[in-house]
Amino acid sequence: MGQIKVLKIEDLAENSLHQGFYVDTLVNHLAKNHGHLQKPHRHNFYVSLLFTKGSGTHTIDFTTYSIEPGSVFMLAPGQMHSWDLSKDIDGYVLFHTQDFLDVYFLRNSVREYPVFSTLYGSCSFVCDAIQSKVLEDVFVQMLTEITTSQWKEHLMLVNWISIFYISCNRIILNGEQYRQTVNNVYYNHFVEFENLVQLYFRQDKYAQQYADRLNITQKHLNRICRTLINKTTTQIILERLILEAKRELIYSEKNLAQIALDLGYEDYSYFSKVFKKQEGITPKEFQKEHK
């Protein structure tokens, strides 16, 4: 059965001198990796894109965004994306694995940044000319670093990544203090819950299973989700499951029964009812409509 293509960082950065890290101009990146990027795909690493020239569209998990100079996109591992770019497109691309940061930033998780959190809810924003220049300068510093091979270059690159993320998240927060009004205990439990859903949504469908993993009550977990994003625990689990179902329905060659089975449903008819209740149409209708 055809699987959704998952690109590893070595697929797109074969000549990189730094395992788990890659940075380049968009023009160079597209020229070197054209064969990998023609169809919708996802990565097992973090991706950040800054467009400085050109236009087009960028589709991420069934949401299509316009591209213009100053557009920034930040994708977490597993997100599906594809794009349609103008011939004059230019900008920068940054890839890194979680491990690349973990070596030095043991207490600083990428998932803590608003742009990668459900609390923020978007992986795209457009910055003005001044903000774009700030981000572009960071990319130039990273490109310089990988070509000079100086003392502690790994640590320097990790720090430039951190500066890039902080700069991006300051732009999207527009001067607001993130988490200042959020209960830190609630927030930490929620981030951990989101990470668990990413790992276990195929096998664990019930809120109680996640509450047990977090060593809290189901009622308390539901209160956390309601407080932070006004959704129930079950809604969050189901939305992650349905998102994966959509990806498989459109971008894989599996039959409907196999997709249901891979998502933890032995009975396709029951899976179809769950999908229809959430989306208003059956998996087959969704597939026909989008494929």
C-alpha positions, 0 to 999 in steps of 0.5 A: 500500500502507498504510504504518505511520503515522510522526508528525513532531514538527510533526504534534503540535506545530504551534503550538510556538515551538521547532522540534524541541521540544514539552512540554505537560500530557497533558490538553492534548496529548490534546485537541489531537491526538486525531485523530493518536493513535487508532491505533498509530503511531510517531514520528521523534523522542524521546518521554517521558511522565510519568503523574501521575493515572489508569490504563490500558495502554501497548503498546510494540512488542508489550509491554503495560505498566500505567499508574499514577501515577508511570509513566514511558515513554521512547521512541526514534524508530521505536518503535511504541506505542498506549494505552488511557487512563482518562478521568481521565488526567493527566501530562506529555509531552515531545518533541524531535528529536536535532537540537534537542539536537545544536546544543548537546550535540555530545558528548552522545548521547541513545542513551548513556542506559541507558533508550535502550540494549539494555544496559538493555532497558526503556523503562518504569519506575515511580517513587515519589511523591518521584521523581515530584515531582522529574520533575514539577518539571522539566516545570513548569520547561520549561512555564514556559520556553516561555511566558516567552521569555527570554534563551537559552531554547533552551539552557535547555530543552536543559539541562532535558531533560538534567536530566530524562534524568539524573534518570530514569536515576538512578532506574532505576539505583537508585544504581548507577554505569552503565558503571563495570564496562563496558569503555568501548571495548566499550561505544562499539563496541556503541552504534555497532553498534546505531546502524548496525543501525537504519540498515542492517538492511533491506539488511545481514543479515550480521555481517561487513558491520557489522564492516567498517563499524566497522573491526573483525573479525567475531570481535571484534564478536561478542565485544563483543555476547557480553560486554555482552548475551550475544547474538551479532551475528547475533542482534541483527541478526535481532531488529531485522529480526523486530521490524520484520516484526511491526510491518509485519504488524500495522500496515500494509496491505501484503501478505506478499510486499511486506513481505518485499521491503521487508525485503530478501527477494525470496523470500517463502518464505525470509523465512517460514522465517527468521521461523518459525525465530525466532518459532515460527510463520509470518508469516501465522500471526502476522498472523492471531493478532494482527490 
